């Protein structure tokens, strides 16, 4: 696993990516590769999206990443049994030799993203190799850890970004040369994204990538809970072990910039009328007689001047902005950088959720986090709750705070496009 010309100590100062034998679906055993893929587990809108994916193909990856049973223990055992059965039946097969994987995503609007998938050495925050930018919810980490223990597998890669040298980097040179070859697989998912995957097994190519990445640190773009899970599981096992590594996709955003979107909130049991009444005298509230797209544009305009949110769930849209400065002074914690104190997510959690609405942010019975704005609004209207739609944070703000060691409130950002789950898995015993 050591790079030629580099000692282990040198490599450990940066990213240490290692080859693995990927588990992939046998196209002859499934209806189509598109039908067995899924968005990451925390992007699937439940229960609607879950049922849709389960119906798409009996072997859809959602049966592993979001198993359904009466209790958590039964769900995890079911996922483990399913994985063992699919391996025994040849639905999933291991590639013949270890490799890294070039992964490409492309949409119909000109976006092209390429990165490298591998098993990354799990590091502690004090090493400043992998930088988190959001807090995590302990119950989610516990849930993911139990699933990984049961399956002994990394079922989906998390998304990391780094700032490399763009088109001149060794990793980019390998990626773009490999992308000119016939892929291992190609499929188009129902969201319109085209996916292609190649293996990188030539020792010189692997060494070039490892040497290049060994000079960099990475930002967690998507997958904070899975990275925290990797750290927990590594601590449970004596090193060296396969748990020292976790499945990731690394993207050089100097070459392939990601899109940054917001993650919205659905507040269960809080009708919009009650949410708005509690804001009287604390925020400015304006009703918007406009469709969702125009309302989101208005939100973006208001967000340029300060904290702003869009509330929905009663058939309309309500723009909430201009918080009372005295309210912020009382409720937003001091002793943090101003960039953190002024974040919409900070004010939402510290001021609105904790102080005004008094909603516990770590309780799934009170709050849900949904990536799609329209889905958030639809669920709020159906459940008589309140949708809180957010405006995205700029990537440079996220990276700057992460380098200062400052984490943002949980679910503050959504980087994308996210890797599709189901294209390549990592079994720890293979």
N, C-alpha and C positions, 0 to 999 in steps of 0.2 A: 504494500500500500504506500510505501515511501516513494517520493518522487526522486528520479535520478539527479544527483548533484545537490540534494537538499537533505539535511538531517531531519529527524523526526521533530526535534525541538524547533527548528526553523519553520517547518510546515505548520506546527501548532500555533504559530503566531497569526495565522490567517485561516482561510477556509480550507478544510481538508476533505475533499470529495473523493469517494472511492467507488469502483465498479461493483455491481451486484448482478445476480442472475434474475432478471425480471420475470415476473409471472404475467402472462398475457393470455387473453381469450383466444381459443382456436376458432377462427372464422367459420370452419365447417361445422362447429358444434352449437353455434348461436344463430339467431335469425339475421342479425346484422350487428356490426360493431357499434353503430350509432345507438341501437336499441338497448345495449347493455351498459352504456355510459350514464353518468349522472353528474350534476353539479356537485361541488363539495357538500359534505353532510350539513353544514350550517347555512347553506344557501337554499336547500330544498324547502319549499313552502309546504308546511304540514297542516292538515293531512292531504290536501288536494294534490300537491306535487308528488308526494310520496306514493299515493295510489296510482297516479298517472305513470310513474316510473315502474312500479311493480307490474302494471299491466302491459308495459311495453315489451317485456321479454321475461320469461321465468328465471333467466340468469342475470338480470340487471344487477349491477354492483350495489344498488341501494339495499339489497338484501344482506349485504355485508356491513355497509357503513351505517345503516339505520335499521337494524333488525327489529321485528315487531313480535312482542310476546308480553305476557302478563306482568312479569317482573324484570328488573334489570339483569339479574343473574340468568334468567331464562333467555333473555334477548341475546346476551353475550354467548351463552352456550349454543344457541341456535346459529349464530353467525359462525362460530367455530366449526360446528357440524356441517354447515353449508359449504364452508371453504374446503374442509376435508373431502366432502363428497364431490365437489367440482374438480378437485385435483385428481381424485381417484378415477373419475369418469372422463378425464381429459378435456373438460370444459376450459380449465385453466392449465397452462403448461409452462414450465420454466425454460427460458432460453438456454441454449447449450453451453454458453460460456459467459462469464461476467463481463459486463460492459457499462459504460455510461450511455445515456440516451439523449439524442437531439430531439427536441419537441417543438413543433411549429403550430401556431394558431393563426388563422387568417379569416377576416370577415369580408362581407361584400362592400364595405365602405372604405377600403384602403388600408385597414389596420393589419400589420404583419408583426407577429411577436415570435421570437425564437429564443430558446434557452436550453440549458443542459440539466438533465435529471440524473441524480446519483444519490448515494448514501453519504450523508454529511456527518462528520464527527460532531457529536453533541457537546456544546461548551456551556460554561456558566456565564452569566451576565458580567461578572468581574473580569472576564477575559476580553470583553469588547470585540468579540469576533462576530457574533450574531446579536444584533441590536433589536430588542423589542420596542414597540412604541405605544402599546396599549396594555392596560391591566387585563387580567383574566378572572373568570369566575371559577372558584374552586370546585363547585359541583360539576361543571363541564369537564374540567381536567380529570376529575375522578372517574367520570363516565367514560371518557376516551381511553383512560389508562386501563380500566377494566376490560374494555373491548379489545385493546391491543394485547393485553395479557392472555385473554381467552383464545384469540386467533393466532398469536405469535406472528403478527404481520403488521407492516405499515401498509394500510389499504389505499391511501391516496396521498400524493405529494403535497406538501405545503409550498407556498410561493415566497421566495426570497429575492430581493433585488440587491444589486451592487452597482457601483459606479466605476466601470472599467475604462478602457481606452477606446471604446467604440469600435470602429471598423479596423483599427490597427492591432487589436489585442489578439494574442495567440488563440484564446478560446473562441473568439469570433471567427478567426480564420478557419479553424477546424469546423465549427458549426456551419458556416456558409459553404464550405467545400462539401461536407457530408450532405447538406440539403440539396445538392445537385445530383445526388444518386437516387436510385429507386428506394422508396421507404419500406420499412417493415409493415406498416399499416397506414391507411388513409381512409378517413371517413368524414362525413358532414353531419353534425348533430342538428336537432330540430330548431335550435336557436340561430342557425345559419352559419355557424363557424365551421371552417374546414380544419381538420386536425391531421397532422402527419408525424410519424415517429421513425427514427433511425437508431441503430445501435452504433456505438463507438467502441471498438475492441482492439484496434491496432495499438500496441504498446507506446509507440511514439506519439500518437494522438492523445492517448490518455495522459501521458507524462506532460505534454505541452499544456493541457487543460489544468492539471493539478498544479504545475508550477505557476501558471498565471493566476489561478484562484487563490493560491497560497499567499499572494500579496494583498488580498482584499478582505474587508469586513462586509457583512451583509445586513440589510434591514429586513425584518419580517414584514412582508407586504400582506400576506394572508395566511393565517394558521397559527396565531399566538397560542391557542389552547393546545394544539397538537405539539408545538415546540415545547411548551411547559410539560406536556405528557411525556415527550421524549426524555426530558431532563429527569422527571420523576422515575421513569422506568430504568434509566441508566443507573440512577442512585440505588435502585433495588438489587442490582446484579453486580457481581464481582467482575472487575475489569481485568483483562480484556474479554469482551463479549459482544455478540451482535447488537446488543442494546446500546452500545457506545455510539451507534450511528442511527440516523433517521432519514427517511425518504424526503427529498426536497427537489423543487425546480428552481434553478438559479437563472435570473434574467439580468443582463447588463442594460440598465436603463439609459446609459449614454448612447447605446446603439438602438435599443428598442424601448422607447418610453412607454410606461404603463398609463392606463387611464385610472384616475382616482374618483371614486363615487362615494356618496354618503350611504350610511346604514340607518334605516329609519326605525322608529319605535312604535309599537302598538301597545297602548295602555288598556289593559283589561279592566272592566268594571268602573271606568271613569267616563261618563257621557261627555260629549263635547260641551254641552251647555254648562256643566259643572266645572270643567276645565277652564272655560273662558271666564266664568263668574269669579273664579279664584284669582284671575289675573287683573281684575279691575283695580286701576290705580298703580299697578306695578309694571305693566308693559302697555305699549300701544297695540290695539287690536283693530284690524280692518277686515271686513268681509269682502271677498273677491268674487265677483260674478263672472267667472271664467272657467274654461276647462282646465284639466290638470296640467297640461304642457304650459299654458300661459301662467298659471299660478306658480309653477316652479320657476319660470323666468322672473316673475315678480319677487320670489324668494331670493333668487340670485342677486337681483338688483339691490334689495334691502340688505343682504349680507355684506355688501361692499362697505356699508357704513356702520356695521356693528352686528351684534347678535340678532339673529332672525330665525323664525321657525314657521312652518305651515301646519296648521291644525286642520284635521278633516275627520269625517265619520258621521256627520249629520246631513250629508247630501251637498254640502258646500265646502268652501275653503276659507280659512281665516288666517291672515298674515299677522304674526305676532313679532314685534320688534321694539326697539328703543326701551330697554329695561331701565328701571329707576337706578341711577348710580348708587344711591344709598343702600338699596337692596343688594346690589352686587358687592358692595364693600362689606356688608354684614355676613354674606353667605358664601362667597368664593374664598377658599383658603388662601392665606398669604404665604410668603416664603417660597413661591414658585416663579419661574420666568413669566414675564408679562404675556408672551406668546401663548403660554399654557393657560393663564388666568382668563384670557379673552377668547378662548376657543368656544365655539357654540356647544360642543359636547360637555365642556367643563361647566358652563352656565346651566345647561340643561340638567345635568346630574346634581350639581351642588345647590343650585337655586330653585329650579322648577320641581324636580323630582323630590329632593330632600326637604326643601323648605316650604314650597307653595302647595304642591299636590300631595306630599308625604307618601310617596310610592317607593317601596324598597326595590332598588335596581337589580338586586341579585335573586329576585324571586320570579321564576317562570310563570307563576300563577298571576302575577301582577303586570309583567312586562315581557314583550317579545321583541326580538330584533330581526327585521326583515329587510332584505336588500332591494327589493323592487317596490317603487313608490305606488304603482297602481294596485299591486297585491296588498300592500299595507292599508290603503284606503278601502279596498273592497272588504277586507276582513274587519276593519273597524266599523264599517256600515252594517255588516252582517251581525256583528257581535255587540253592537251598541257601545263600542269603546271609542277611544280617541287615537287617531293616527297623528304622530308627530314627525313631519317630514323635515329632513335636514339638508343643508347645503354642504358639498364636499370641501375638505381641507386640501390645500395645495401640498404636493409632494415635498417641496423644499422645507415647508414648515414641519412636516412629520419627521424628515430626516434630521433637521437641525435639533429638534427636541430630543430625538433618540440619541444623538451623539452627546448631548448634555446629560444623558442618563435619566431623562424625565419621561415618564410614561403618560400617555393620554388616557382619558376615561375609556373603558371597554367599548368595543364596537364603534370606534370613532370614524373609521375609514373603511372603504372597500376598494382595494386595488384590483385591477383586472386588465385583460381577461384572465380569469382563473383557470388553472389546468383542469381539464375534464377528469373526473374519477372513473377508473375502469380501463384505462389504456395500458398502464403498467403498474404492478403491485410489487411489493418486496416481502417475501417470506423470510423470517429470521433463521429458519432451520435449513435453508437451501443454499 
